[in-house]
Amino acid sequence: MTTPPVELRVPRASEREEMLAGKLYNPADPELCRLREKAGDLCTKFNGLARGDYATRAAVLDELIPNHGENFDVMGPIFFDYGCHTTVGDRVFMNFNFSCLDCAPVTIGDDVLFGPNVSLLPPMHPMRWQDRNVRRAADGSFYDYEYGKPIVIGSNCWFGGNVTVVGDVTIGDGCVIGAGAVVTHDIPANSVAVGVPARVIRTITDADASVYQEYAQ
């Protein structure tokens, strides 16, 4: 390949501003490193707390994810790149091993249920190795280039275990994402989506209400 490796344009905004705008950025930037270290320390603290230490767990979540709604229920362990770039609605439940690499904005609506081992993954890397590989800066430090794409999850969704959602995906209200699915494209509201990559297999309707009547007896 004859095209030279990509380089960041100049002048530019801060690396954090470039990152949140979906532009190519340098994750080794000192501000971004500090934010990730803070989030990592808060995740480690939360993951080490006793399950019954409700007050301390809530306080850690408030600091890690300041943009969350009421009745936020997290089992842990959790893993966030930044936390501060994620917005969570009311009555959201996150089961074991929830991961969110929020280098781009992640928005989660109200009344969303996440099964165990769900991963929300906005980060992207260049396709060519010439653009993707680690580089050495003039001061001897190492860095690479990344960019992020946002994730939007509507209200009233349920994610089965081991679901992965990549960047640049919007999932509409009222969806069910089956266990093990890898969501690589938008899912319309009130859909059941399964598989790798996830595909819509049907629409959820009022007819589904009768299916569960036997369990209520």
N, C-alpha and C positions, 0 to 999 in steps of 0.2 A: 504494500500500500504506500502511495506516495504523498498522501495528504498529511501534513505535519500534525503533531498532537495539538489538541485544543488547548487554549489558554484563556484565563479569565479576562474579561474586558476591563479596561480602566478609562476614566475614573468609575468608581462603583460605590454603592451604599455599604453599610456594615455587612459583614458576612451573615449575620442573623437576619437582616432585612432581605438580603438576596435569597437566603434559604427559604424564608416564609413566602417570598414572591414566586417560588418555583424555579429560580435561576440556579445555574451551576455555582457551587460554593465550595469553600475550603473548610471542612469540619475540624481541622486542627486549629482554627482561630481561637485565641485565648478566651474570648467571651463565651463561645459555644462550649469549649472544654469546661469552663467553670459551671455553666448551666447543667451539663451532663453529669459532672461530678456531684453537684448538689442533688440532682434527681436520683443518681445512683445511691448516694448515702441515705436519702429518705426512703428509697425502696428497701434497702438493707435494714434500716431501722424498723420499718413497718413489718417486714417479713420475719423479724426476730421477736416481735411482741407476742405476748400471750393472747389467745383468741378472746379471752374475757376482758382484756384491758381496753374496753370500748372507748373511753375518753382519749387515751393516748393515740390509739389507732385513728380516731376521727381527726385529731389535731394534726397528725402526720399527713393524712389525706388532704386536709385543708391547705397545707403548705405545698404539697407535691402537685395537687390538681386544684388550684384555687377556683377554677371555673366549673364547679360541679353543683348540681342541684340538691334537693332534699332527699333524705332516705337513701343515701348512696351506700350500698352494701358490697363489700369486697372481701373475699375469702383470703386471698394471698396464697402463695407468693405472687407478687406483681413485679413487672419490669417496664419502666418507662425511660425513654431517652431524655425527655425534657419535662413532661407533665404539664408544664405551663402552656403548651401549645394544644392541649386537648380540652374540649368542652363537653361536659357530661350533663344530661338532663336529670329530671327527677325520677326516683324509684328505679335506678339502674343497678343491676346485680352482675358482679363479675366473679365467676368461679375460679378454681385453682389455676395458677400459672397463666395469668393474663399478661400479654406483652403488647406494648404500643410504642413503636419507634416514631415518635411524633416530630420529625424534622419538617413536616408540613402540617397545616391545621387538620386536626381530627375532630369531627363533630358527631356526637352521639345524642339521639333524641331521648324522650321520656319512655319509661317502662320497657327498657331493653334488657333481655336476659342473655348473658354470655355463659356458655358451658365451659368446661375445663379446657385448657391449652389453646385458647383462641389467640390469634396473633393479628394485629393491625399493622401493616407494613408500608408506610409511604415512601421509604428511601428508594432511590433509583441510582444506578451507576451507568456510565457510558458503555455502549455495546462493544466498541473497539478496545482492545487491550492497550493500544497506544494512548488512548485517552483515559483509561480506567486505572492503570497501574500506579502504584505508589511512587512518588517523586521525592527528590531531596531539595530542600530549600537552600538559599545562599548561606544561612546560618548553620547548616548541617542537619536540621530537623527534617522529618519526613511528613508528607501529606499526600492526600489524593483529592479527587474531585467527585462530588456527589450532587444530586438534585432530588427534590421531593415533590410528590403529587398528593393532594389532599384526599381524605376519605370522609364521606358523609353517610351517616347511618340514621335513618328515620326512626320515628317512635314506634313502639309496640312490636319490636322485632325479637325473634328468638334465634340464637346461634347455637347449634349443637357443638359437641366436643371436637377439638382439633380443626376448627375452621381457620383458614387464612384469608385475609382480605388485603389485596395489594393497593397501591396508590392509584389515584385517578378513578376511583369507583364511588358511585352513589347507590345506596340501597334504600328503596322506598319504604314508606310506612307499612307496618303489618306483615313483614316478610318472615318466613322461616327458612333458615339456611341449614341444610342437613349436615350431619357429622362428617368431618373429613373433607368438606368442600373447599376448593380454592377459587375465590371470587376474583375474577380478572376483568369483569366488565359490569356495567350498571345492571341492577335488578329492579324491575318495576314493582310498584306497591302491590301488597297482598299476593305475593308469589311464593311458591315453594321452589327452592333452587338446590340442586345437589350435584355432586360430581367434581371431576378435575378435568378441565376447568368447569366451574359451576354453570349449570344450565337450568333454565326454568322448566319445570315439568308440569306445573298446573297452577291455577289461580285459587286462592282461598275464598270461599263463599259462605253464605249463611247455611248452606247444606251441610257444612262440616260440623255444625253445632250438634246435630243428632247423633253423630258418631260416638260422643262421649257420655250420652245419657246413661248407659248401662253402668258406667263407673261411678255415677252419682247416686245410685240406688243403695 
